[in-house]
Amino acid sequence: MTLVAIVIGVVAGICGGLLGTGGSIVMIPAMTEVLGPEQHLYQAAAMYMNFCVVVPAVLHHQKVRAVHWAVVKRCAPIAAVAVLVGVALSEQGIFSGQGEPNLRMLFGLFLIANAGLEVWRTVRRDKRINDNYFLGDESKPVVVSWMRAVVVAVPMGLMAGILGVGGGVLAVPLQRRLLGIGIRSAIANSAALIVTTSMIGAAYKNYSFQQFHGDWSEPAKLALMLIPGAILGSMVGSRLTHRLPKKWIKAAFLVLLVVAGSRMIVQAWRDIS
């Protein structure tokens, strides 16, 4: 199990650093596929891992001046409250105990829906968003109203809490759509926000795991096996973000969402049936 966790951690870290997602959208389906369905355990461990994955990624994003701290400072407190609400929702009866497959089904549908939205945007070729706008240039201020901050941060925080994901799969496209930020800077901002949501979410989710599912040490031990490889992978992924062509990044994002989401839906459907 240790070797499997290390490999999954490396792959999740690369994807998390490259796409600004925290890595759990790879880790959770992979652990389910290899070790069996333990959604709450994997989500509790994933929140630890998300924090460790994004910290080195944020440091590199900041080094190349891709993080817009005005966006992060406005959105972070809203996302922090939303992630607490999301964790509480994940422990309700519909998603806990016999309802655990419903949580996996929701996870898969969430990924597929995001893939569909991104394909739709690509087909429309919406020119209102310039992928190079504000790219790595902190000299141009980004003004974010509280209303737009709520629209970006609340969905991100809720999904992070309910599903144990970093939230980047929502935060990245929402920033591009609502704030006019290019994909690389949106990824960097997302990673910075995940530092807050994953830290707070991990504390609450692991407290809830102790209360309702098992010993708190279970997700902690799993996380310790995942984190070293995830950190290494994150450092590689965050560098690739600023070197690979934008089309490659978008394609990787879509493939990851579709594959992971499809697998989760199929597995959950089998258990529900």
Residue frames relative to the residue before (quaternion, step in Angstrom):
aa qw qx qy qz dx dy dz
M 1.0000 0.0000 0.0000 0.0000 0.00 0.00 0.00
T 0.6192 0.5699 -0.3479 0.4132 3.57 1.03 -0.79
L 0.6713 0.4941 -0.2996 0.4643 3.59 0.89 -0.94
V 0.6288 0.5321 -0.3276 0.4628 3.57 1.00 -0.84
A 0.6689 0.5022 -0.2989 0.4593 3.58 0.91 -0.93
I 0.6330 0.5312 -0.3367 0.4514 3.59 1.00 -0.76
V 0.6643 0.5011 -0.3012 0.4657 3.58 0.91 -0.95
I 0.6525 0.5034 -0.3105 0.4738 3.57 0.93 -0.91
G 0.6363 0.5438 -0.3211 0.4431 3.56 1.01 -0.80
V 0.6495 0.5148 -0.3157 0.4621 3.59 0.95 -0.86
V 0.6842 0.4802 -0.2876 0.4675 3.58 0.83 -0.99
A 0.6564 0.5058 -0.3097 0.4663 3.58 0.95 -0.87
G 0.6457 0.5319 -0.3145 0.4485 3.57 1.02 -0.77
I 0.6414 0.5134 -0.3244 0.4689 3.57 0.96 -0.84
C 0.6793 0.4816 -0.2883 0.4729 3.57 0.89 -0.94
G 0.6541 0.5198 -0.3158 0.4497 3.57 0.96 -0.81
G 0.6899 0.4710 -0.2810 0.4725 3.57 0.93 -0.89
L 0.6649 0.5144 -0.2953 0.4540 3.56 1.05 -0.80
L 0.8159 0.2954 -0.1073 0.4853 3.56 0.86 -1.02
G 0.4463 -0.7172 0.4423 0.3012 3.61 1.25 -0.04
T 0.4784 0.7068 -0.4046 0.3283 3.60 1.14 0.58
G 0.5378 -0.6228 0.4209 0.3818 3.61 1.18 -0.28
G 0.4988 -0.7123 0.3816 0.3133 3.60 1.23 -0.25
S 0.5848 0.6284 -0.3771 0.3476 3.60 1.13 -0.45
I 0.5760 0.5710 -0.4043 0.4227 3.63 1.13 -0.32
V 0.6422 0.4323 -0.3200 0.5462 3.56 1.33 -0.13
M 0.6830 0.5308 -0.2931 0.4072 3.55 0.83 -1.03
I 0.6939 0.4929 -0.3012 0.4298 3.61 0.78 -0.95
P 0.6833 0.4432 -0.3159 0.4867 3.67 0.78 -0.81
A 0.6432 0.5316 -0.3333 0.4389 3.60 0.99 -0.78
M 0.6647 0.4857 -0.3073 0.4773 3.59 0.93 -0.85
T 0.6260 0.5314 -0.3323 0.4640 3.59 1.04 -0.73
E 0.6597 0.5196 -0.2963 0.4550 3.55 1.00 -0.91
V 0.7642 0.4049 -0.1986 0.4610 3.57 0.83 -1.00
L 0.8203 0.2796 -0.1041 0.4880 3.58 0.85 -1.00
G 0.6028 -0.5701 0.3678 0.4198 3.59 1.22 -0.15
P 0.6403 -0.5781 0.3606 0.3545 3.58 -1.25 0.41
E 0.2278 0.7170 -0.6293 0.1946 3.56 -0.63 1.23
Q 0.0870 -0.8825 0.4575 0.0655 3.53 0.83 1.08
H 0.6903 0.4765 -0.3015 0.4533 3.60 0.82 -0.90
L 0.6172 0.5303 -0.3411 0.4707 3.60 1.06 -0.70
Y 0.6938 0.4746 -0.2843 0.4610 3.58 0.83 -0.96
Q 0.6500 0.5100 -0.3298 0.4568 3.58 0.99 -0.74
A 0.6361 0.5233 -0.3303 0.4609 3.58 1.00 -0.77
A 0.6730 0.4730 -0.2871 0.4908 3.58 0.99 -0.85
A 0.6298 0.5655 -0.3304 0.4176 3.57 1.02 -0.84
M 0.6423 0.5319 -0.3399 0.4348 3.58 0.99 -0.73
Y 0.5942 0.5229 -0.3550 0.4976 3.58 1.12 -0.61
M 0.6905 0.4999 -0.2785 0.4423 3.53 0.85 -1.06
N 0.6124 0.5689 -0.3547 0.4190 3.58 0.97 -0.83
F 0.6446 0.5284 -0.3166 0.4528 3.56 0.95 -0.90
C 0.7091 0.4667 -0.2651 0.4572 3.57 0.82 -1.01
V 0.6285 0.5377 -0.3343 0.4518 3.59 1.12 -0.62
V 0.7625 0.4278 -0.2358 0.4241 3.56 0.75 -1.00
V 0.5446 0.6285 -0.4191 0.3643 3.63 1.07 -0.48
P 0.7104 0.4040 -0.2946 0.4953 3.66 0.72 -0.86
A 0.5986 0.5589 -0.3637 0.4440 3.59 1.10 -0.60
V 0.6555 0.5083 -0.3122 0.4631 3.58 0.95 -0.89
L 0.6259 0.5446 -0.3407 0.4422 3.58 0.97 -0.80
H 0.6835 0.4613 -0.2938 0.4834 3.56 0.96 -0.81
H 0.6245 0.5338 -0.3419 0.4562 3.60 0.98 -0.79
Q 0.6594 0.5009 -0.3068 0.4692 3.57 0.99 -0.80
K 0.6046 0.5752 -0.3468 0.4282 3.56 1.07 -0.74
V 0.7468 0.3435 -0.2030 0.5320 3.57 1.04 -0.74
R 0.4911 -0.7173 0.3896 0.3043 3.57 1.31 0.46
A 0.3758 0.7437 -0.4729 0.2863 3.57 0.97 0.86
V 0.6260 0.5457 -0.3430 0.4390 3.62 1.20 -0.37
H 0.2042 -0.7459 0.6221 0.1222 3.56 -0.95 0.91
W 0.2616 -0.8290 0.4752 0.1359 3.56 -0.02 1.31
A 0.5514 0.5918 -0.4063 0.4250 3.60 1.15 -0.41
V 0.6430 0.5074 -0.3050 0.4859 3.58 1.06 -0.79
V 0.6765 0.5088 -0.2922 0.4450 3.56 0.85 -1.00
K 0.6818 0.4986 -0.2966 0.4456 3.61 0.84 -0.94
R 0.6732 0.4841 -0.3039 0.4691 3.58 1.01 -0.71
C 0.7411 0.4384 -0.2298 0.4537 3.59 0.94 -0.87
A 0.5841 0.6521 -0.3689 0.3124 3.61 1.02 -0.77
P 0.7016 0.4518 -0.3180 0.4500 3.68 0.72 -0.84
I 0.6213 0.5298 -0.3404 0.4663 3.60 1.09 -0.65
A 0.6649 0.5004 -0.2959 0.4691 3.57 0.94 -0.91
A 0.6155 0.5633 -0.3436 0.4309 3.60 1.07 -0.72
V 0.6622 0.4798 -0.2987 0.4920 3.59 0.97 -0.83
A 0.6620 0.5249 -0.3059 0.4390 3.57 0.93 -0.91
V 0.6524 0.5157 -0.3378 0.4407 3.62 0.96 -0.74
L 0.6079 0.5378 -0.3518 0.4663 3.61 1.09 -0.61
V 0.6426 0.5037 -0.3138 0.4847 3.57 0.99 -0.82
G 0.6542 0.5338 -0.3093 0.4374 3.57 0.97 -0.86
V 0.6414 0.5088 -0.3227 0.4750 3.60 0.96 -0.82
A 0.6408 0.5234 -0.3237 0.4590 3.58 0.95 -0.86
L 0.6546 0.5088 -0.3106 0.4649 3.59 0.98 -0.81
S 0.6465 0.5436 -0.3231 0.4268 3.59 1.02 -0.76
E 0.6901 0.4666 -0.2737 0.4807 3.58 1.21 -0.42
Q 0.4503 0.6733 -0.4662 0.3557 3.59 1.24 0.17
G 0.7111 -0.5144 0.2892 0.3822 3.57 -1.19 0.57
I 0.6279 0.5585 -0.3474 0.4160 3.58 1.02 -0.70
F 0.7684 0.3262 -0.1671 0.5247 3.59 1.18 -0.55
S 0.7000 0.4467 -0.2537 0.4961 3.60 1.24 -0.14
G 0.7875 0.2682 -0.2097 0.5138 3.59 -1.15 0.51
Q 0.8325 -0.0557 0.0803 0.5454 3.57 -0.71 -1.08
G 0.6575 0.5220 -0.3065 0.4487 3.57 1.22 -0.40
E 0.3703 0.7706 -0.4579 0.2437 3.60 1.28 0.05
P 0.6215 0.5274 -0.3688 0.4468 3.67 0.97 -0.63
N 0.5857 0.5708 -0.3761 0.4355 3.59 1.13 -0.55
L 0.6313 0.5277 -0.3282 0.4639 3.56 1.08 -0.71
R 0.6544 0.4914 -0.3115 0.4830 3.57 1.02 -0.77
M 0.6195 0.5358 -0.3363 0.4647 3.57 1.04 -0.77
L 0.6488 0.5122 -0.3109 0.4691 3.57 0.94 -0.89
F 0.6184 0.5493 -0.3344 0.4518 3.56 1.01 -0.83
G 0.6945 0.4781 -0.2779 0.4603 3.58 0.84 -0.97
L 0.6553 0.5082 -0.3096 0.4653 3.58 0.94 -0.85
F 0.6028 0.5678 -0.3340 0.4502 3.55 1.08 -0.76
L 0.6885 0.4755 -0.2842 0.4681 3.58 0.89 -0.91
I 0.6622 0.5051 -0.3070 0.4606 3.58 0.94 -0.89
A 0.6401 0.5328 -0.3276 0.4461 3.58 0.97 -0.84
N 0.6636 0.4955 -0.3074 0.4686 3.57 0.97 -0.80
A 0.6196 0.5278 -0.3432 0.4687 3.57 1.06 -0.70
G 0.6500 0.5299 -0.3072 0.4498 3.56 0.99 -0.88
L 0.6527 0.5146 -0.3099 0.4617 3.57 0.97 -0.83
E 0.6663 0.4989 -0.3096 0.4596 3.56 0.96 -0.83
V 0.6234 0.5213 -0.3372 0.4753 3.59 1.05 -0.72
W 0.6380 0.5363 -0.3175 0.4523 3.56 0.98 -0.89
R 0.6567 0.5018 -0.3133 0.4677 3.58 0.95 -0.84
T 0.6518 0.5205 -0.3145 0.4530 3.56 1.00 -0.84
V 0.6531 0.5140 -0.3099 0.4618 3.58 0.96 -0.88
R 0.6710 0.4920 -0.2973 0.4683 3.57 0.97 -0.82
R 0.1845 -0.8073 0.5310 0.1799 3.56 1.20 -0.61
D 0.0539 0.8409 -0.5316 0.0858 3.49 0.83 1.08
K 0.2283 -0.8181 0.5189 0.0967 3.56 -0.45 1.23
R 0.4788 0.6854 -0.4422 0.3248 3.59 1.23 -0.04
I 0.7199 0.3525 -0.2341 0.5502 3.56 1.21 -0.40
N 0.1850 -0.7836 0.5874 0.0820 3.54 -0.69 1.11
D 0.4147 -0.7471 0.4637 0.2342 3.57 -0.54 1.17
N 0.6862 0.4648 -0.2958 0.4750 3.60 1.17 -0.36
Y 0.4545 0.7148 -0.4347 0.3058 3.59 1.28 -0.17
F 0.8483 0.0339 -0.0807 0.5222 3.56 -0.77 1.10
L 0.3433 0.7677 -0.4931 0.2227 3.62 1.20 0.20
G 0.8696 -0.0925 0.0234 0.4844 3.54 -0.59 1.24
D 0.6137 0.5429 -0.3607 0.4456 3.60 1.11 0.48
E 0.1549 -0.8268 0.5373 0.0610 3.56 -0.10 1.28
S 0.5149 0.6457 -0.4260 0.3694 3.60 1.23 -0.09
K 0.6722 0.4328 -0.2902 0.5260 3.58 1.23 -0.37
P 0.3416 -0.7775 0.4866 0.2047 3.62 -0.42 1.16
V 0.2328 -0.7354 0.6193 0.1461 3.54 -1.20 0.64
V 0.1610 -0.7946 0.5814 0.0684 3.57 -0.57 1.16
V 0.0525 -0.8103 0.5832 -0.0258 3.57 -0.66 1.17
S 0.3179 -0.7412 0.5586 0.1939 3.59 -0.66 1.07
W 0.6251 -0.5364 0.4007 0.4012 3.57 -1.23 0.42
M 0.6170 0.5593 -0.3501 0.4288 3.59 1.02 -0.74
R 0.6980 0.4473 -0.2771 0.4857 3.58 0.87 -0.91
A 0.6011 0.5525 -0.3570 0.4539 3.57 1.09 -0.63
V 0.6358 0.5212 -0.3213 0.4699 3.59 1.03 -0.79
V 0.6730 0.5035 -0.3016 0.4500 3.58 0.90 -0.93
V 0.6722 0.4670 -0.2959 0.4925 3.61 1.09 -0.62
A 0.7730 0.4344 -0.2046 0.4145 3.57 0.73 -1.13
V 0.6420 0.5472 -0.3478 0.4092 3.62 0.95 -0.74
P 0.6759 0.4568 -0.3246 0.4787 3.67 0.76 -0.83
M 0.6287 0.5418 -0.3343 0.4465 3.58 0.99 -0.82
G 0.7048 0.4734 -0.2667 0.4560 3.58 0.82 -1.02
L 0.6451 0.5247 -0.3232 0.4517 3.58 0.97 -0.83
M 0.6902 0.4691 -0.2828 0.4729 3.57 0.87 -0.94
A 0.6098 0.5437 -0.3500 0.4582 3.58 1.07 -0.70
G 0.7049 0.4666 -0.2648 0.4640 3.57 0.95 -0.86
I 0.6879 0.4835 -0.2874 0.4588 3.57 0.92 -0.89
L 0.8254 0.2879 -0.0990 0.4754 3.57 0.84 -1.03
G 0.4651 -0.6992 0.4404 0.3177 3.60 1.22 -0.18
V 0.4848 0.6551 -0.4381 0.3794 3.59 1.24 0.32
G 0.6264 -0.5361 0.3945 0.4056 3.53 -1.26 0.24
G 0.4552 -0.6887 0.4476 0.3438 3.56 1.06 -0.71
G 0.4656 0.7131 -0.4292 0.3009 3.57 1.25 -0.12
V 0.5955 0.5826 -0.3725 0.4088 3.59 1.10 -0.58
L 0.6877 0.3867 -0.2793 0.5473 3.58 1.27 -0.27
A 0.6758 0.5280 -0.3084 0.4117 3.57 0.86 -0.96
V 0.6417 0.5401 -0.3394 0.4259 3.60 0.98 -0.75
P 0.7317 0.4005 -0.2767 0.4772 3.68 0.63 -0.94
L 0.6224 0.5407 -0.3550 0.4407 3.61 1.05 -0.64
Q 0.6416 0.5025 -0.3267 0.4786 3.58 1.00 -0.71
R 0.6451 0.5163 -0.3261 0.4592 3.56 0.97 -0.80
R 0.7067 0.4748 -0.2632 0.4536 3.56 0.91 -0.96
L 0.7958 0.3598 -0.1658 0.4579 3.57 0.73 -1.08
L 0.7864 0.3314 -0.1581 0.4967 3.57 1.04 -0.75
G 0.4239 -0.7368 0.4455 0.2809 3.58 1.26 -0.09
I 0.4238 0.7122 -0.4523 0.3295 3.58 1.14 0.63
G 0.5181 -0.6558 0.4621 0.2966 3.58 -0.96 0.88
I 0.6797 -0.5523 0.3002 0.3780 3.54 -1.16 0.65
R 0.6690 0.5039 -0.3294 0.4360 3.62 0.90 -0.79
S 0.6760 0.4644 -0.2980 0.4885 3.59 0.96 -0.78
A 0.6064 0.5410 -0.3532 0.4635 3.59 1.10 -0.65
I 0.6305 0.5193 -0.3212 0.4791 3.58 1.05 -0.76
A 0.6605 0.5085 -0.3085 0.4582 3.58 0.93 -0.88
N 0.6505 0.5029 -0.3135 0.4751 3.60 0.95 -0.85
S 0.6323 0.5453 -0.3196 0.4480 3.55 1.00 -0.89
A 0.6493 0.5161 -0.3152 0.4613 3.58 0.93 -0.89
A 0.6546 0.5092 -0.3162 0.4606 3.59 0.97 -0.82
L 0.6536 0.5043 -0.3136 0.4692 3.60 1.02 -0.75
I 0.6239 0.5542 -0.3386 0.4346 3.58 1.06 -0.73
V 0.5291 0.6087 -0.4161 0.4199 3.61 1.14 -0.48
T 0.7032 0.4558 -0.2584 0.4806 3.58 0.92 -0.92
T 0.7184 0.4650 -0.2760 0.4375 3.58 0.70 -1.05
S 0.6746 0.4953 -0.3110 0.4504 3.59 0.96 -0.78
M 0.6352 0.5320 -0.3330 0.4501 3.59 1.01 -0.74
I 0.7049 0.4376 -0.2570 0.4955 3.57 0.86 -0.98
G 0.6580 0.5191 -0.3072 0.4508 3.57 0.96 -0.86
A 0.6358 0.5365 -0.3313 0.4453 3.59 0.99 -0.80
A 0.6493 0.5224 -0.3232 0.4484 3.57 0.93 -0.87
Y 0.7192 0.4445 -0.2548 0.4694 3.59 0.83 -0.97
K 0.6595 0.5157 -0.3140 0.4478 3.59 0.95 -0.88
N 0.6898 0.4669 -0.2900 0.4713 3.58 0.92 -0.80
Y 0.5790 0.5320 -0.3701 0.4947 3.58 1.17 -0.47
S 0.6676 0.4921 -0.2920 0.4763 3.58 0.97 -0.87
F 0.6114 0.5430 -0.3537 0.4541 3.59 1.04 -0.72
Q 0.6445 0.5190 -0.3124 0.4666 3.59 0.98 -0.84
Q 0.6846 0.5017 -0.2782 0.4496 3.57 1.01 -0.81
F 0.8464 0.2521 -0.0650 0.4645 3.59 0.86 -0.97
H 0.8132 0.3344 -0.1317 0.4577 3.60 1.05 -0.61
G 0.7733 -0.2692 0.2183 0.5309 3.62 0.91 -0.71
D 0.7339 -0.4006 0.3029 0.4574 3.53 -1.28 -0.27
W 0.5663 -0.6351 0.4126 0.3250 3.57 -0.99 0.86
S 0.6114 0.5901 -0.3511 0.3934 3.59 1.15 -0.58
E 0.5439 0.6413 -0.4054 0.3585 3.63 1.13 -0.48
P 0.7209 0.3945 -0.2780 0.4973 3.66 0.69 -0.90
A 0.6051 0.5622 -0.3612 0.4329 3.58 1.10 -0.62
K 0.6615 0.4982 -0.3038 0.4711 3.60 0.96 -0.86
L 0.6470 0.5124 -0.3178 0.4668 3.56 0.98 -0.84
A 0.6489 0.5266 -0.3116 0.4523 3.54 0.97 -0.86
L 0.6409 0.5383 -0.3253 0.4401 3.58 0.98 -0.79
M 0.6494 0.4935 -0.3143 0.4857 3.58 1.13 -0.58
L 0.6981 0.4842 -0.2657 0.4556 3.57 1.06 -0.72
I 0.6499 0.6159 -0.3180 0.3117 3.54 0.89 -0.99
P 0.6582 0.5176 -0.3639 0.4081 3.69 0.72 -0.83
G 0.6900 0.4587 -0.2788 0.4856 3.58 0.86 -0.92
A 0.6337 0.5440 -0.3298 0.4400 3.57 1.05 -0.77
I 0.6415 0.5166 -0.3275 0.4629 3.60 0.99 -0.78
L 0.6461 0.5108 -0.3129 0.4731 3.57 0.96 -0.89
G 0.6759 0.4976 -0.2905 0.4596 3.56 0.90 -0.92
S 0.6323 0.5484 -0.3256 0.4398 3.56 1.04 -0.79
M 0.6398 0.5278 -0.3245 0.4546 3.57 0.99 -0.81
V 0.6465 0.4949 -0.3077 0.4924 3.57 1.07 -0.76
G 0.6874 0.5138 -0.2857 0.4265 3.57 0.84 -1.00
S 0.6636 0.5135 -0.3156 0.4431 3.59 0.93 -0.86
R 0.6390 0.5055 -0.3251 0.4800 3.58 1.13 -0.59
L 0.6350 0.5338 -0.3281 0.4519 3.57 1.03 -0.76
T 0.5503 0.6270 -0.3876 0.3923 3.60 1.14 -0.65
H 0.7692 0.3644 -0.1791 0.4933 3.56 0.96 -0.89
R 0.6884 0.4612 -0.2837 0.4826 3.59 1.27 0.12
L 0.6705 0.4917 -0.3032 0.4656 3.57 1.06 -0.72
P 0.5763 -0.5683 0.4464 0.3817 3.62 -1.14 0.51
K 0.6117 -0.5843 0.3916 0.3622 3.58 -1.10 0.72
K 0.6266 0.5470 -0.3453 0.4347 3.59 1.02 -0.73
W 0.6313 0.5272 -0.3314 0.4623 3.58 1.04 -0.71
I 0.6413 0.5234 -0.3227 0.4589 3.56 0.98 -0.86
K 0.6627 0.5012 -0.3059 0.4649 3.58 0.92 -0.91
A 0.6561 0.5140 -0.3154 0.4538 3.58 0.94 -0.86
A 0.6446 0.5132 -0.3173 0.4695 3.59 0.97 -0.84
F 0.6217 0.5535 -0.3231 0.4502 3.55 1.03 -0.84
L 0.6939 0.4831 -0.2710 0.4601 3.59 0.88 -0.99
V 0.6575 0.5101 -0.3151 0.4563 3.59 0.87 -0.92
L 0.6454 0.5324 -0.3132 0.4494 3.56 0.94 -0.90
L 0.6722 0.5008 -0.2962 0.4579 3.58 0.88 -0.93
V 0.6974 0.4885 -0.2846 0.4404 3.59 0.81 -0.99
V 0.6844 0.4875 -0.2947 0.4551 3.58 0.83 -0.95
A 0.6935 0.4700 -0.2851 0.4657 3.57 0.79 -1.01
G 0.6755 0.5096 -0.2999 0.4406 3.58 0.89 -0.91
S 0.6533 0.5240 -0.3159 0.4458 3.58 0.93 -0.86
R 0.6613 0.5110 -0.3081 0.4545 3.55 0.92 -0.88
M 0.6630 0.5081 -0.3116 0.4530 3.58 0.92 -0.86
I 0.6517 0.5171 -0.3173 0.4552 3.60 0.96 -0.84
V 0.6614 0.5130 -0.3104 0.4505 3.58 0.89 -0.93
Q 0.6782 0.4921 -0.2934 0.4603 3.58 0.88 -0.93
A 0.6724 0.4895 -0.3062 0.4630 3.59 0.91 -0.87
W 0.6341 0.5411 -0.3327 0.4410 3.60 0.99 -0.80
R 0.6275 0.5399 -0.3257 0.4568 3.55 1.03 -0.81
D 0.6842 0.4814 -0.2830 0.4691 3.57 0.93 -0.87
I 0.6523 0.5065 -0.3189 0.4650 3.58 1.01 -0.78
S 0.6725 0.4910 -0.2882 0.4728 3.57 1.03 -0.84
